Amino acid sequence: MHKFASCDGCQLAFLTAGEALLDLAGLVDIVHFAEAGPVSPDAEVDIAFIEGSVSTPQDIDRIQRVRANSRCLVTIGVCATAGGIQALRNLGDGDDWVASLYASPEYIRSLATSDAISRHVKVDLELWGCPVNSRQLLAAVRALLFGVTPPVDQEKVCAECKRSGAVCVMVARGVPCMGPVTRTGCGAVCPRFGRGCYACFGPSENINSDALGGWMRGLGLAPEGVARRFRFINAEAAEFRAAADKAADSGK
């Protein structure tokens, strides 16, 4: 388990797995997981999990070493798969931000962007989520150990709402919600508590961002407000980035 620019939330999905983590320990040897104890960053492994985005020159060198030492590389969470919420800096001038925050910005070694791991090395499997959940991680490990490609769930959050009996917050309450374009994985927790989906698990399959943008404008959001919905947690996910740019341009 390797950490790059992130909050550690996806690593915690392993640590909070409870008894299932003990079962996992019986299937594999965990050789590098600094937050859990073992430290051996340059060990050769069958599976390497990556949390976090690439945001410094040192990160580029490090992820290339991890890739060279790993038979299978799996990115977990939004930061590793799409740059994370820190990728919002990609929309502005990073040098200006650094200069405004630090008294000696010349000592800051940072890239102009926050990038997904796949921008720099080959990725074998992406697990989306902010954070991912224990079920995703453990299912992926078991499948990979048996030489099977883990299934990727791209069903929409709306389907999860239907199954759980949650009332649609957008239709019933007029609350903007990203559920129609977001893959499930969270159990539709926000809509079930009366809040709109924040798109934590990234774009689902076959999304219709134009239709959702039209709904949101009908609820009173200005074009820039629609763009912000798509630029939030998954700002650099390709489908959401295109939808946000289109919404923003429509307001000019």
Secondary structure as GFF3:
##gff-version 3
##sequence-region A 1 252
A	DSSP	beta_strand	2	3	.	.	.	ID=ss1
A	DSSP	alpha_helix	9	15	.	.	.	ID=ss2
A	DSSP	alpha_helix	19	25	.	.	.	ID=ss3
A	DSSP	beta_strand	45	51	.	.	.	ID=ss4
A	DSSP	alpha_helix	57	68	.	.	.	ID=ss5
A	DSSP	beta_strand	70	76	.	.	.	ID=ss6
A	DSSP	alpha_helix	78	82	.	.	.	ID=ss7
A	DSSP	three_ten_helix	85	91	.	.	.	ID=ss8
A	DSSP	alpha_helix	94	101	.	.	.	ID=ss9
A	DSSP	three_ten_helix	105	107	.	.	.	ID=ss10
A	DSSP	three_ten_helix	117	119	.	.	.	ID=ss11
A	DSSP	beta_strand	125	127	.	.	.	ID=ss12
A	DSSP	alpha_helix	134	145	.	.	.	ID=ss13
A	DSSP	alpha_helix	157	164	.	.	.	ID=ss14
A	DSSP	alpha_helix	169	173	.	.	.	ID=ss15
A	DSSP	three_ten_helix	179	181	.	.	.	ID=ss16
A	DSSP	alpha_helix	189	192	.	.	.	ID=ss17
A	DSSP	alpha_helix	209	218	.	.	.	ID=ss18
A	DSSP	alpha_helix	223	230	.	.	.	ID=ss19
A	DSSP	alpha_helix	238	250	.	.	.	ID=ss20
###
